[in-house]
């Protein structure tokens, strides 16, 4: 997938736009099987949170331990992400996917055994951290693969947009799969199925020729700082922390608002409305060519999201709130797409995957901060306070993007 002929594009063809971009992308050799394998391999990311909570509660009845387990998982994901990305850049993607996929599957099974055996709490909590630490770097790998494989900018835009849409799909489908498995069985079966998804998805993806072609850049200097040696990458990290982290604050606020009105069962519906709008916006953004830079697009989408969050503070009717977030969500996937495209534009070629992994890790950290703030406000009787937290974070991130539009600010 490294030549124009292989991706069905030549220098003499007019650039494709609209849904034709996605059709051209689907016609790329190996694109559909890789996308499906990546979707299966990423499903555990959308299942893990609910799975850990239900697993611990069914095992020992402790929501407190369940919350700590979810935090251990998140910490594991965050601290190991850049290391996994660096391993891909320096060792190749195939081996890292195989090791991480098999390792996380075994960690899930070990967690299942520890919960079933009612071991001391420290054991399943430590295993929750290991499950997060071994999360396969499928997202960063796919973005690096598309960046290197597709020479047409329009197709790369469509591919990056598709990645953002898939992330939304994972967090819609994943919890639904867990709920279905819990309805027909129990958390032990759900954990086992999750292990199978991880191993199968990574094995299938690692076997793709385009993934095997992701090897270290020849002649690249080994700088211990990795991509952090580049000013533009360093500047993107607080943007990612604020922009991606704000989403978690919104989700906590939506759940708290529904619960405060006596309709906790509608919290998931509100989040789903946000995601549905995001999927629509993601596909639309990947199909069109907008003027301006990716950093400029990012700033605009963040401003739109901030406005939507601010409006949500004043909305008391849950159904109207769902409409507000379905509309605001149209900017969500485009914001994520523009964020990763902006990172691609400043990241060094020899550390591309690690750059994306750093962005993921900072987003996890920002999410933890936003969730803590939104949770504290909800506990203080202000369930919608998380919307203001998210709005403030989005505005701050939008302001930071202004520097990304000045070449001097992002030069190495």
Secondary structure, 3 states (H helix, E strand, C coil): CCCCCCCCCCCCCCCCCCCHHHHHHHHCCCHHHHHHHHHHHHHHHHHHHHHHHHHHHHHHCCHHHHHHHHHHHHHHHHHHHHHHHHHHHHHCHHHHHHHHHHHHHHHHHHHHHHHHCCCCHHHHHHHHHHHHHCCCCHHHHHHHHHHHHCCCHHHHHHHHHHHHHHHHHHHHHHHHHHHHHHHHCCHHHHHHHHHHHHHHHHHHHHCCHHHHCCCCCCCCCCCCCHHHHCHHHHHHHHHHHHHHHHHHHHHHHHHHHHHHCCCHHHHHHHHHHHHHHHHHHHHHHHHCCCCCCHHHHHHHHHHHHHHHHHHHHCCCCHHHHHHHHHHHHHHHHHHHHHHHHHHHHHCCHHHHHHHHHHHHHHHHHHHHHHHHHHHHHHHCCCCCHHHHHHHHHHHHHHHHHHHHCCHHHHCC
